[in-house]
Amino acid sequence: MQTDLLLMPFGATYPQMRDAAVVAEDAGFDGIWTWDHLRDADYNSGRVPEALVTLTGIAEATSRVMLGTLVLNVANRHPGLLANMAATLQEVSGNRFILGLGAGGGPTLPYAPEQTMLGRPVPPDRVRAAQVAEASQVLRHLWSGERTTFDGEQFQLRAAHGFNRPEVPPPIVVGGWGPRMAGIAGRHADGFNTQAGHPQLTAFAEIARREHAASGRNPDDFLLTVFAGLSEPYVRADGSARAALEQKGVDRLILLTTPPYYLEEIREAGRMLAT
């Protein structure tokens, strides 16, 4: 099981995120992730670095770690734009990008105002889930390089061709909290992400792998990722928390840390992972 670090962006500066990423790579972490938000929901810091631009900078500052989004809100970018952005980041990073995709927060969550303040609707869960499913399909169509038409309820393509085609398409990981998103991940994506301590983690993994197999793909290739806080139970190489996740088939454990990102804490976590 690989261990990654997620740099929460609320109130952060890009130099802080870049420096933390460089230290994390040197400390032995396997990947760097960040969130996709337009504003700070809690503290009104007026500072939330954009996810893909930030990861592009980090790609230039690092050489080994994977880079991921946990997760990109499909409401923030049309999948045609996202296809080009993701393909570009994949090239800049040398094929180190993992595209985490999600439905965004619902109307009652504190993240909804980052949409409504811009005059954009926040559809119900069913519609936002459908947007994730269709966006995943649109991305694959555009990355294929073939002339393609897609008639979805949310997105459409009309003989689309000639878009940026990545040499190695980024794996798509769908994030979610329930069986519906696990099923979408299995049918249309390459992986699923949820909380490390979710009581239904095993059931979600089974749903996703079953749907992955039903789509004609090898369920053994499906990527299961989970997130938790950066804490000793998850960084001790011999810890029971890590062992339990490995038994459930988790491929990547993503640990969250907040700005200003205490660099010595990251170095110590790396030492614990290595022992």
Secondary structure, DSSP 8 states (H G I E B T S, - for coil): -EEEEEE--TT--HHHHHHHHHHHHHHT-SEEEE---SS-TTT--S----HHHHHHHHHHH-SSSEEEES-EEGGGS-HHHHHHHHHHHHHHHTS-EEEEEE----TTSTTTHHHHTTT-----HHHHHHHHHHHHHHHHHHHH-S-EEEE-SS-EEEEE------SS---EEEE-SSHHHHHHHHHHSSEEEEETT-TTHHHHHHHHHHHHHHTTS-GGG-EEEEEEES-HHHH-TT-HHHHHHHHTT--EEEEEE-TT--HHHHHHHHHHHH-
